[in-house]
């Protein structure tokens, strides 16, 4: 029987929607003698008859009729430390990307070319992780063509160690030499979910209450203003519900008005925090801390063990809030954008 990290709790769990080619999965399956075994690894093939998992001992083909349980599992750690610290920069970027999926994704080697009508940089940039599988100049040309055909500015997300100057990575130097500018330096922060405060420990101001739902309602959408926008476009609404699961949390004042919002999202082993916004009239009252705690509780209830978020490097207030709650910087990234005229 294969050694299975993360297989705990697998019995009787069959998440068909997670069993997609390219995902890291664990399958419990029936053997000819009636016993059961687990296959852990990348799902490399799937059809109506069988599933093929590339394990450390070789490929294992499992007839669908023999599958007892199955689900996606987090990537294996490559570095020592707690799960939220052990993944490499590229590995964590791949995790975080599953919390904010675009309408369209085209892979170029390890790079992910993403488009969603221009709503957010994350959903409308080429995530440069791993190798593009072609010479760098060809990769850049492919990125340019992809975004121009969609009427979007060519944009590349360049991940790097937090202590590294944004101009240091080879890709950044290549793009800078072509005149691509820097946009939105960002930090990726992680935490052990068990260390984050729960809602019971973060009281609300008198008269306030919390409401949560699996989809954003009109009140949530009205409070959320991405970069000052007054309305979330249709593409944005699709991105907001693009993760494996999500929760939309609102804080209501005494009159029932929505004064703060946040979104929680899930991927195997992880909970993500995005779209945190508090009305100016209600800031410095602990509402953001309560939103974070609500999302943390939701993640713990789903069995997650780690949390992640992305915050603009210039947003010192938010960085202080997350740091005080238990988050630490894992790595950084920034966008390189091709501007014309």
N, C-alpha and C positions, 0 to 999 in steps of 0.2 A: 504494500500500500504506500503510495507516494506520501512524503511528508507534506502537509498542507498548512502553510501559514494562512491565517484568516479563515480557515474552514470551520471554526467554531460556530455553532448555531446553524449549520447548513441543513441539518435534518429537516425534511418536509418543506424546505424553501425552494421553490422553482420560479425564477424570475426570467421568463422567456424573453422579455424585451431587452434584457441585459446580455443575452447570448448572441452577440453580433461579432462577425469576423473582425479580428484585430483587437478585441477586448481580452484582458487577462481574466480568466474565469476559473472556477473550480466546479467540477461535475462529480457528483456521487452517482455511481452506476452499478448495476447488477452484473455479477460475473456468472459464467456458465454453471458454477457449482452452487449458486444461490447466495453466496456472500457478496459483500459490496466493497468497492474501492473508490478512491478519489483521484481524479486527474486534474492537476493544476498546471496552468500555463496559458499561452496565447491560443485563442480559438482561430485556427488557420483555415478552416473550411466548415461549411454548414449547408445542408440541404434537407429535404423532407425526410430522408431516410436516416441520416447520421450526422454526427458532429466530430470534428477532428481537433484534438488539443495537442499542441507541441509542448510536451513536458520536458523536464531536465533529463529524462531517461529515453526520450524519443517521442514520436507521434503516437497518440492513442486515439483510435477510432471507436466511438460509442454509438451504438444504435439508439435512435430516439426512444424506442420502446423500452430500453434498459435504463434510461435516465431516471434516477430517483429524486434528485435535487440538483440545483445549479444556480449560480449567480456570478456576477462580476465581483472581482476583489481588487484591492488597491495594488499598485505596483510594488515590487519587492524593494526594500531599502537597499541603497548602494553605499550608504555611509553609516557609521555607528551613531547611535543616539535614539531618542524617542521618535515615534513615527512622523511627527510633524517637523522634525529636523533632519531625518535621515535621507530624504529624497534629494537628488541632485537638482540643479536649477532647471534643466530641461524636463526632468521627470515631473517636477512640481508644476511647471508651466502646462504640461499635458493634463494634469489633474485639474488645475484651475480652469482650463479651457472648456472642460465639460460642464461647468457651472454657468456658462454664458455662451450658448451655441448660436451660430449665425443661421440665416436662412439657407445659405449656400456655402459649401466647403469643397475645395479642390486641393488635393495633396500634390505637392511637388517634392518627391523624396520624403524627408521628415518635415518639411515646411508645410504649413496649413494656410492656404489662401482663403480668406473668409470675407463674405459680403452679406450685408443685411440692410440695404437701402440707406446706408450712411448713419444709422443709429449706433453710436458709440464707437470709439476707436477699437475696442476689443473685438467687436463683431465685424469690423471693416478694415482689417489689416492682415498682412501675411505674418503669421507667427513663425519666426525663424528659429526652429529647434532642430537639432541634428543636422544632417547634410541634405541639401536639396537634390543631390544625386546628379547634378550637372555642374559645369564650371560656373563660378559666381556671376560672371557677366551674363551668362544665359539665364540664370535664375532671376536676376534683376530684370532682365528683359521680359521674362514670363510674368513677373509681378506687375510690371508696367502695363503690359497688354491686358492682363486680367482685370485690372481696375479701370483702365480707360474704356474697355468695352462695356462697363457697367456705369459709366459716368461718374466714377468716384476717383478722388485723388489717390495715386499710388502711395501706400503706407506700409511700413514694415515694423513689427514689434521686435526689438532687439533685447533679449534678456542678458543679464550679466551679473557678476558678483556685486554686492552692494558697495564695496569699497573701490570698485573699478571706475575710472573716469569714463563717462559715456562715449568719449571718442576713442577709447582704447580697443574695443573688439574689432577684429578684422572687417566684419561686415559693416560696422559703423564707419570705419575709415573709407571703405569702398563707396558707401552711399554719400558720405560727406564730400568726397572727391567729385561726385556727380552733382553736387549742389543740393542734396536733400537736407532739409533742416530738421532740428531736434524739436520734438513736441512731447509734452506731458511726461517728464521723468516721474516714475512711479515705483513705490516699494511694495513688495509682496511680503505680507506678515503671516505668521502661523502661530498656533498655540495648541497645547494639549487641551482637549475639550473638557477633561475632568477638572482642569485648573480654572476654568472660566466661571464667573459668578452665575448663579441661577436666579430666576425671576423672584423667588421667595426672599432673596437677600438684597434686592434692589427695589425698595418701596416707591410707589408712585406719589406724586403730589396729591393732596386732598382734592377729591372730585374727579380725578382722571381714572380711566379704565383702559383695558387692552382688548382688541379684537384681532383674530387671526383667521385666515382663509387660504385655501390652496391656489386661488387665482386672485389677481388684483381686481377689486371692485372700483366703481367710479370714484369713490372718496379717496382710495389709495392712489389712483392714477392722477387725480387732481392735485394731490399734495406733492407727488414726485416730479421734480423739475430737473431733468438731465441738462447740465450746463446752461441753465436759464430758459430752457424751452418751456413753452406754455402748455403743450399737449404732447403726449406720447404717440408717435405715429404707429400705424398698423405693424410695420416691421419691428418696432420697439416692443409692442405687446407680445409678438411671437418670441422675441429673444427672452423676455421676462419669464416665460413659461417653458423654456427650452431645456432645462436640466432634467435629470431623472425624476426629481420631485422638488417642489418648492413651497415655501410658506410666505405669505404676505401679512406683515404685522402692522397694526395701526395703534397709536395711542390717541384716545379721545378725551377732550376736555369735558368739563361739567355740562356743557350744552350739547354734547354729542358731536362736536366738530372734530375733524381729524387734524391733529397738530404735530404728528410725527409718524414716519413710516420707515420700514426696512424690509428687505427681502432676504430670506434664507434659502439655500439651495443644497442639494444632496448629490454626492457621487459616492461610490463604494469607499467607506471608511472616513469620509470627509463631509463637513458642512461648510458652506461658504456664506459670507456676509456681504451683501451689496445693497446699493440704493438706499443708504441711510440719509434721511433728511428730517430736520426739525424746524418747525416754523420759527422765524426770528423772535416772535413774541413769547416763545416758550423755551428758549435756549437757556443753558446753565441751570436747569432744574433736574438734571439726571435722566432725562427721557432717552437720550442716546444710549446710556448705560443699560437702561431697562430693555430697549430694543435688542441690544446685543445679548442680554441675558435670556430673553424670550427665544431668540434664534438658537442660542446654545442649548437650551432645554429641549427644543424641537429636535436638534441634531442628536443629543444624547438618547432621546426616546427612539430614534431610528437606528441606534447602534453605532453611530460615528464615534471616532476616537480623536480626531484632529479637526482643527478649524483653520480656515484661510480667508484672507481678504486682500484687497488691493487699495492703496491709498496714495494720492498724489504726494510726492516728496515735499512739496511746498506747503502742504496742509498740516502745519505744526499742531494745531488744536486737535485734529482727529488722531494724529500719530500719538499724542500724549494720552488721549482717551484709551486707545487700543493698548498702548504700552502698559498703562496702569491696570488694565483688565487682565493682562497676562500674555499678550501677543509680543513677539519679537520679530525683527527683520530677518527674512530668509534670503532674499536676493532683490535685485532691482531690474527694471526694464525701462525703456523709453521707445518712443516712436521716431522713425525717420520718415519724413513726408516730402514727396516731390511736389514742389510748388512751381507753377508756370506764371509767367508774366510778372 
